[in-house]
Amino acid sequence: MAATSRRAVLTGLGVVSPIGIGADTFWRALLAGTSGIRPIRTFDASTLPCPIAGEILDFDGKKLVAKDVRKSLKVMARTIQLGVAAAQLAMDDGKFQKGQIDPFRFGIEFGCVMVASELEDLVKAATVSTDSSANSGPPVVDLDKWGQGGIREVPPLWMLKYLPNMPACHVSVTYDAQGPNNTITAGDAAALLALGEALRIMQRNLADAFLVGGCDSRMNPLSMSRHNTFQPLTKKFDPAEKASRPFDAARDGIVLGEAATVVLLEDLEFARKRGATIQAELVGFASGFDRGRSGTILAKVIRNALKESGIGPADVDHVNAAASGSPELDAFEARAIAEVFGDSVPVFAPKGHFGNTGAACGLVELAASVLALRRGELPGTLNCDTRAADCPVNVHTGAPRAVVKPYAVKVTYTDMGQCAVVVLKRWEES
């Protein structure tokens, strides 16, 4: 089906983050320069090489979701609970109710990845299946014991707590969304790719509204152990709030985090008919694959998003960067941004506030630009005290600055090379 001239607008925003739950709290923390990075409290992380993270304190899904959903929380891992809670916040923020839309025209798109199992779900099975007769060496799993008794100790619904498509499933059931439904699992780019897919489906007139989300949590011993082993995490974490240093000369690695953000995306005419408050317009999207990480392909992706939007670099108020403090990846992204914008456009890097939130990255960071365009000021980047020589971009730091142009560009990518870029426009009724 050919694309149409349908316009897509954001009408609801649900944020669950280390610096606040709810869009207003999140925004105030950004303006105040608040950091959500601290020593991990969810479990004992003192033996990990990097024992800090952007952790959401005192998260209680029961306080955020509807009453009829609370009983289902017990079959949701923390990542899924975050996503479901953010969806409810987006619905509330957009004043969107069941019955306002044909269910078949209401879609769900999520960015998520496979969730690490909680230890309590596996400890009984592991204990039953372990051969501890040897006097030395680590315990060994006995597959005969596993088959005879261990597997019976795994909770019957164990897998349903950890599959990446479960946030989309729970959200679609909760709000009777019977339209297009998909989950993107491309790591840090997943949420923005999900937003792009929703935009394309809406442009083909196959849906009138979407809940688009991204959620991820590494606050789990298995997940944190894996990331501490295989990712270039910072070794400079005292004090914790200074550890995430996007584009900074002293950056030495990333800080892990957790978050969920869901946006309510609607066809403009549908939103107008129901009297929705429009927060921003999604005017451009592009994606690509920059495996060599030279920055050239990412720059082409940025240009493609600008072209679809019908604008040039001079029309952009700010670039919302993915910079996480990785020495290699920050430089790669900066090269791409500089190739398109030079150093004239301010660059804001939200990860200084809450770290790398995985599959939630694209949307929790995009939320900052939605709020900046709507409220007229851009927060400063945290912890970029001295811009690195290999990052030739105009990093906005310090006090908030006025938003002076109507467009913002959000960039995201994975360490494998998947790239996604969206362009937002400040909403002005016409």
For each residue, the residues with C-beta under 8 A, 3 or more apart:
1: 204 205 206
2: 204
3: 200 203 204
4: 203 204 205
5:
6: 202 203 205 267 268 269
7: 267 268 281 283
8: 198 199 202 203 265 266 267 268 281 282
9: 265 266 267 268 271 276 278 279 280 281 282 427
10: 13 263 264 265 266 278 279 280 281 282 370 424
11: 94 96 264 265 266 271 276 277 278 279
12: 90 91 92 93 94 95 96 262 263 264 279
13: 10 23 89 90 93 94 261 262 263 264 279 367 370 371
14: 22 23 85 86 87 88 89 90 91 92 93 213 260 261 262 263
15: 20 21 22 23 26 86 89 259 260 261 364 367
16: 21 56 59 64 82 85 86 89 259 260 261
17: 20 21 26 36 54 56 259 260 261 354 357 364
18: 36 37 54 55 56 57 257 258 259 353 354 355
19: 25 26 29 30 34 35 36 353 354
20: 15 17 25 26 27 28 29 34 36
21: 15 16 17 25 26 56 59 64 85 89
22: 14 15 25 26 89
23: 13 14 15 26 27 89 93 367 371
24: 27 28
25: 19 20 21 22 28 29
26: 15 17 19 20 21 22 23 29 30 367 368 371
27: 20 23 24 30 31 368 371 375
28: 20 24 25 31 32
29: 19 20 25 26 32 34 36 353
30: 19 26 27 33 34 350 353 368 371 379
31: 27 28 377 379 400
32: 28 29
33: 30 379 380 382
34: 19 20 29 30 353
35: 19 38 240 241 242 244 352 353 354 382
36: 17 18 19 20 29 54 55 56 257 353 354 355
37: 18 52 53 54 240 241 243 244 255 257 353 354 355
38: 35 41 52 53 55 240 241
39: 45 51 52 240
40: 43 45 48 51 52 53 55 219 224
41: 38 55 57
42: 55 219 220
43: 40 219 220 221 224
44: 47
45: 39 40 48 51 52 53 221 224
46: 51
47: 44 51
48: 40 45 51 224 225 228
49: 228 233 235
50: 228 233 234 235 237 253 255 256
51: 39 40 45 46 47 48 237
52: 37 38 39 40 45 237 240 243 255
53: 37 38 40 45 218 219 224 255 256 257 258 355
54: 17 18 36 37 244 255 256 257 258 259 353 354 355 356 357
55: 18 36 38 40 41 42 219 257 258
56: 16 17 18 21 36 59 82 217 219 258 259
57: 18 41
58:
59: 16 21 56 78 81 82 85
60: 63 64
61: 64 65 70 73 76 81 82 84 85
62: 65 70 73
63: 60
64: 16 21 60 61 85 88 89
65: 61 62 69 70 73 84 85 88 174
66: 69 70 88 174
67: 70
68: 71 174
69: 65 66 72 73 84 88 170 174
70: 61 62 65 66 67 73
71: 68 74
72: 69 75 76 170
73: 61 62 65 69 70 76 81 84
74: 71
75: 72 157 160 161
76: 61 72 73 80 81 84 161 166 170
77: 80 81 115 117 118 161 162 217
78: 59 81 82 118 217 219 220 258
79: 82 83 112 115 167 215 216 217 258 260
80: 76 77 83 84 115 161 166 167 170 215
81: 59 61 73 76 77 78 84 85
82: 16 56 59 61 78 79 85 86 215 216 217 258 259 260 360
83: 79 80 86 87 110 112 167 170 171 213 214 215 260 262
84: 61 65 69 73 76 80 81 87 88 167 170 171 174
85: 14 16 21 59 61 64 65 81 82 88 89 260
86: 14 15 16 82 83 89 90 213 215 260 261 262
87: 14 83 84 90 91 167 171 174 175 211 213 262
88: 14 64 65 66 69 84 85 91 92 174
89: 13 14 15 16 21 22 23 64 85 86 92 93 262
90: 12 13 14 86 87 93 94 211 213 262 263 264
91: 12 14 87 88 94 96 97 175 211 264
92: 12 14 88 89 95
93: 12 13 14 23 89 90 264
94: 11 12 13 90 91 264 266 276 277
95: 12 92 276 277
96: 11 12 91 100 209 264 274 276
97: 91 100
98: 175 176
99:
100: 96 97 274
101: 105 106 208 209 270
102: 105 106 208
103: 106 176 177 178 179
104: 178 179
105: 101 102 179 207 208 209
106: 101 102 103 175 176 177 178 179 207 208 209 210
107: 177 179 180 181 198 201 206 207 209 210 211
108: 168 171 172 177 179 180 181 182 210 211 212 213
109: 168 180 181 182 183 184 194 195 197 198 210 211 212 213
110: 83 165 167 168 171 182 183 184 190 191 194 212 213 214 215
111: 183 184 185 186 189 190 191 192 193 194 213 214 215 359 360 362 363
112: 79 83 115 164 165 166 167 168 183 184 185 190 214 215 216 359
113: 164 185 187 190 216 358 359
114: 162 163 164 185
115: 77 79 80 112 161 162 163 164 217 223
116: 162 218 220 222 223 226
117: 77 121 122 158 161 162 220 222
118: 77 78 121 122 161 220
119: 122 123 221 222
120: 123
121: 117 118 154 155 158 161
122: 117 118 119 125 126 154
123: 119 120 126 127
124: 127 128 153
125: 122 128 129 146 150 151 152 153 154
126: 122 123 129 130 141 150
127: 123 124 130
128: 124 125 145 146 149 150 153
129: 125 126 141 142 143 145 146 149 150
130: 126 127 139 140 141 142 145
131: 134 139 140 141 142 145
132: 139
133:
134: 131 137 139 140
135:
136:
137: 134 140
138:
139: 130 131 132 134
140: 130 131 134 137
141: 126 129 130 131 145 146
142: 129 130 131 145 146
143: 129 146 147
144: 147 148
145: 128 129 130 131 141 142 148 149 150
146: 125 128 129 141 142 143 149 150 151
147: 143 144 150 151
148: 144 145
149: 128 129 145 146 152 153
150: 125 126 128 129 145 146 147 153 154
151: 125 146 147 154
152: 125 149
153: 124 125 128 149 150
154: 121 122 125 150 151 158
155: 121 158 161
156:
157: 75 160 161
158: 117 121 154 155 161 162
159: 162 163
160: 75 157 163 166
161: 75 76 77 80 115 117 118 121 155 157 158 166
162: 77 114 115 116 117 158 159 166
163: 114 115 159 160 166
164: 112 113 114 115 167 183 185 359
165: 110 112 168 169 183
166: 76 80 112 160 161 162 163 169 170
167: 79 80 83 84 87 110 112 164 170 171 183 213 215
168: 108 109 110 112 165 171 172 181 182 183 213
169: 165 166 172 173
170: 69 72 76 80 83 84 166 167 173 174
171: 83 84 87 108 110 167 168 174 175 177 211 213 262
172: 108 168 169 175 176 177 178 181
173: 169 170 176
174: 65 66 68 69 84 87 88 170 171
175: 87 91 98 106 171 172 211
176: 98 103 106 172 173
177: 103 106 107 108 171 172 181 211
178: 103 104 106 172
179: 103 104 105 106 107 108 206 207 210
180: 107 108 109 198 201 206 207 210
181: 107 108 109 168 172 177
182: 108 109 110 168 194 197
183: 109 110 111 112 164 165 167 168 194
184: 109 110 111 112 190 191 193 194 197
185: 111 112 113 114 164 190 359
186: 111 189 190 193 414 418
187: 113 190 358 359 414 415 416 418
188: 322 356 358 359 361 362 412 413 414 415
189: 111 186 192 193 287 361 362 412 413 414 418 419 420
190: 110 111 112 113 184 185 186 187 193 194 214 359 362
191: 110 111 184 194 195 212 213 214 261 359 360 361 362 363 364 366 412
192: 111 189 195 196 214 361 362 363 366 410 412 420 421 422
193: 111 184 186 189 190 196 197 287 362 418 420
194: 109 110 111 182 183 184 190 191 197 198 212 213 214
195: 109 191 192 198 199 212 263 265 282 285 362 363 366 422
196: 192 193 199 200 285 286 287 420 422
197: 109 182 184 193 194 200 201
198: 8 107 109 180 194 195 201 202 207 210 212 265
199: 8 195 196 202 203 265 282 285
200: 3 196 197 203 204 285
201: 107 180 197 198 204 206 207 210
202: 6 8 198 199 205 206 207 208 210 265 267
203: 3 4 6 8 199 200
204: 1 2 3 4 200 201
205: 1 4 6 202
206: 1 107 179 180 201 202
207: 105 106 107 179 180 198 201 202 210 267
208: 101 102 105 106 202 266 267 270
209: 96 101 105 106 107 264 265 266 267 270
210: 106 107 108 109 179 180 198 201 202 207 264 265 266
211: 87 90 91 107 108 109 171 175 177 262 263 264 265
212: 108 109 110 191 194 195 198 262 263 265 363
213: 14 83 86 87 90 108 109 110 111 167 168 171 191 194 260 261 262 263 363
214: 83 110 111 112 190 191 192 194 259 260 261 262 359 360 361 362 363 364
215: 79 80 82 83 86 110 111 112 167 259 260 261 359 360
216: 79 82 112 113 258 259 260 357 358 359 360 361
217: 56 77 78 79 82 115 220 223 258
218: 53 116 223 224 227 256 257 258 358
219: 40 42 43 53 55 56 78 223 224 258
220: 42 43 78 116 117 118 217 223 224
221: 43 45 119 224 225
222: 116 117 119 225 226
223: 115 116 217 218 219 220 226 227
224: 40 43 45 48 53 218 219 220 221 227 228 256
225: 48 221 222 228 229
226: 116 222 223 229 230
227: 218 223 224 230 231 233 256
228: 48 49 50 224 225 231 233
229: 225 226
230: 226 227
231: 227 228 253 254 256
232: 253 254 326 327 328
233: 49 50 227 228 253 254 255 256
234: 50 237 243 244 245 251 252 253 254 255 325
235: 49 50 252 253
236: 242 243 250 252
237: 50 51 52 234 240 243 255
238:
239: 242 243
240: 35 37 38 39 52 237 243
241: 35 37 38
242: 35 236 239 245 383
243: 37 52 234 236 237 239 240 255 325 383
244: 35 37 54 234 254 255 324 325 351 352 353 354 355 356 382 383
245: 234 242 248 250 251 252 325 352 383 384 385
246: 251 321 323 324 325 330 349 351 352 381 383 384 395
247: 251 321 323 330 334 347 349 381 384 387 388 391 393 395
248: 245 251 325 383 384 385 386 387 388
249: 385 386 387 388 389
250: 236 245 385 386
251: 234 245 246 247 248 325 326 327 330 388
252: 234 235 236 245 325 327
253: 50 231 232 233 234 235 325 326 327
254: 231 232 233 234 244 324 325 326 351 355 356
255: 37 50 52 53 54 233 234 237 243 244 324 325 351 355 356
256: 50 53 54 218 224 227 231 233 355 356 358
257: 18 36 37 53 54 55 218 351 354 355 356 357 358
258: 18 53 54 55 56 78 79 82 216 217 218 219 357 358 360
259: 15 16 17 18 54 56 82 214 215 216 354 357 360 364
260: 14 15 16 17 79 82 83 85 86 213 214 215 216 360 364
261: 13 14 15 16 17 86 191 213 214 215 360 363 364 366 367
262: 12 13 14 83 86 87 89 90 171 211 212 213 214 363
263: 10 12 13 14 90 195 211 212 213 363 366 367 370
264: 10 11 12 13 90 91 93 94 96 209 210 211
265: 8 9 10 11 195 198 199 202 209 210 211 212 282
266: 8 9 10 11 94 208 209 210 270 271 276
267: 6 7 8 9 202 207 208 209 270 271
268: 6 7 8 9 271 272 278 281
269: 6 272 273
270: 101 208 209 266 267 273 274
271: 9 11 266 267 268 274 276 278
272: 268 269 275 276
273: 269 270
274: 96 100 270 271
275: 272
276: 9 11 94 95 96 266 271 272
277: 11 94 95
278: 9 10 11 268 271 281 427 429
279: 9 10 11 12 13 370 374 427
280: 9 10 369 370 373 374 424 425 426 427
281: 7 8 9 10 268 278 424 425 427
282: 8 9 10 195 199 265 285 422 423 424 425
283: 7 308 309 310 311 407 423 424 425
284: 305 306 307 308 309 311 421 422 423
285: 195 196 199 200 282 305 308 420 421 422 423
286: 196 301 302 304 305 308 420 421
287: 189 193 196 301 418 419 420 421
288: 297 298 300 301 304 419
289: 297 417 418 419
290: 293 294 295 296 297 298 301 332 336 413 417 419
291: 416 417
292: 297 417
293: 290 328 329 332 417
294: 290 297 332 335
295: 290 298 299 332 333 334 335 336 339
296: 290 299 300 336 339
297: 288 289 290 292 294 300 301 417 419
298: 288 290 295 301 302 332 333 336 411 413 419
299: 295 296 302 303 335 336 337 339 340
300: 288 296 297 303 304
301: 286 287 288 290 297 298 304 305 419 420 421
302: 286 298 299 305 306 336 337 340 409 411 421
303: 299 300 306 307 340
304: 286 288 300 301 307 308 421
305: 284 285 286 301 302 308 309 409 421 422 423
306: 284 302 303 309 311 312 313 316 340 409 423
307: 284 303 304 310
308: 283 284 285 286 304 305 423
309: 283 284 305 306 407 423 425
310: 283 307
311: 283 284 306 315 316 407 423
312: 306 315
313: 306 316 340 341 342 344 345
314:
315: 311 312 405 406 407
316: 306 311 313 319 341 345 405 407 408 409
317: 345 346 372 373 378 403 404 405 406 407 408
318: 345 346 347 348 369 372 378 396 403 408 409
319: 316 337 341 345 346 347 348 393 408 409 410 411
320: 348 349 350 365 366 368 369 408 409 410 411
321: 246 247 333 337 347 348 349 393 411
322: 188 329 333 349 351 361 365 411 412 413
323: 246 247 329 330 333 334 349 351 391
324: 244 246 254 255 329 330 351 355 356
325: 234 243 244 245 246 248 251 252 253 254 255 330 351
326: 232 251 253 254 329 330 415
327: 232 251 252 253 330 331
328: 232 293 331 332
329: 293 322 323 324 326 332 333 413 415
330: 246 247 251 323 324 325 326 327 333 334 388 391
331: 327 328 334 335 388 390 391
332: 290 293 294 295 298 328 329 335 336
333: 295 298 321 322 323 329 330 336 337 411 413
334: 247 295 323 330 331 337 338 388 390 391 392 393
335: 294 295 299 331 332 338 339 392
336: 290 295 296 298 299 302 332 333 339 340 411
337: 299 302 319 321 333 334 340 341 345 347 393 411
338: 334 335 341 342 343 392 393
339: 295 296 299 335 336
340: 299 302 303 306 313 336 337
341: 313 316 319 337 338 344 345 393
342: 313 338 345
343: 338 392 393 394
344: 313 341 394
345: 313 316 317 318 319 337 341 342 394
346: 317 318 319 378 394 395 396 401
347: 247 318 319 321 337 381 393 394 395 396
348: 318 319 320 321 368 369 372 378 379 380 381 395 396
349: 246 247 320 321 322 323 352 381 384 395
350: 30 320 353 354 364 365 368 381
351: 244 246 254 255 257 322 323 324 325 354 355 356 361 365
352: 35 244 245 246 349 381 382 383 384
353: 18 19 29 30 34 35 36 37 54 244 350 382
354: 17 18 19 35 36 37 54 244 257 259 350 351 357 364
355: 18 36 37 53 54 244 254 255 256 257 324 351
356: 54 188 244 254 255 256 257 324 351 361
357: 17 54 216 257 258 259 354 360 361 364
358: 113 187 188 216 218 256 257 258 361
359: 111 112 113 164 185 187 188 190 191 214 215 216
360: 82 111 191 214 215 216 258 259 260 261 357 363 364
361: 188 189 191 192 214 216 322 351 356 357 358 364 365 412
362: 111 188 189 190 191 192 193 195 214 365 366 410 412 420
363: 111 191 192 195 212 213 214 261 262 263 360 366 367
364: 15 17 191 214 259 260 261 350 354 357 360 361 367 368
365: 320 322 350 351 361 362 368 369 410 412
366: 191 192 195 261 263 320 362 363 369 370 410 422 424
367: 13 15 23 26 261 263 363 364 370 371
368: 26 27 30 320 348 350 364 365 371 372 379
369: 280 318 320 348 365 366 372 373 408 410 424
370: 10 13 263 279 280 366 367 373 374 424
371: 13 23 26 27 30 367 368 374 375
372: 317 318 348 368 369 375 376 377 378 379 403 408
373: 280 317 369 370 376 403 406 408 424 425 426 427
374: 279 280 370 371 426 427
375: 27 371 372
376: 372 373 402 403
377: 31 372 400 401 402 403
378: 317 318 346 348 372 396 400 401 402 403
379: 30 31 33 348 368 372 400
380: 33 348 396 397 398 399 400 401
381: 246 247 347 348 349 350 352 384 395 396 397
382: 33 35 244 352 353 397
383: 242 243 244 245 246 248 352
384: 245 246 247 248 349 352 381 387 395 397
385: 245 248 249 250 397
386: 248 249 250
387: 247 248 249 384 391 393 395
388: 247 248 249 251 330 331 334 391
389: 249 392
390: 331 334
391: 247 323 330 331 334 387 388 395
392: 334 335 338 343 389
393: 247 319 321 334 337 338 341 343 347 387
394: 343 344 345 346 347
395: 246 247 346 347 348 349 381 384 387 391
396: 318 346 347 348 378 380 381 401
397: 380 381 382 384 385
398: 380
399: 380
400: 31 377 378 379 380
401: 346 377 378 380 396
402: 376 377 378
403: 317 318 372 373 376 377 378 426
404: 317
405: 315 316 317
406: 315 317 373 425 426 428
407: 283 309 311 315 316 317 423 424 425 426
408: 316 317 318 319 320 369 372 373 423 424
409: 302 305 306 316 318 319 320 421 422 423 424
410: 192 319 320 362 365 366 369 421 422 423 424
411: 298 302 319 320 321 322 333 336 337 419 420 421
412: 188 189 191 192 322 361 362 365 419 420 421
413: 188 189 290 298 322 329 333 417 418 419 420
414: 186 187 188 189 417 418
415: 187 188 326 329
416: 187 291
417: 289 290 291 292 293 297 413 414
418: 186 187 189 193 287 289 413 414
419: 189 287 288 289 290 297 298 301 411 412 413
420: 189 192 193 196 285 286 287 301 362 411 412 413
421: 192 284 285 286 287 301 302 304 305 409 410 411 412
422: 192 195 196 282 284 285 305 366 409 410
423: 282 283 284 285 305 306 308 309 311 407 408 409 410
424: 10 280 281 282 283 366 369 370 373 407 408 409 410
425: 280 281 282 283 309 373 406 407
426: 280 373 374 403 406 407
427: 9 278 279 280 281 373 374
428: 406
429: 278
430:
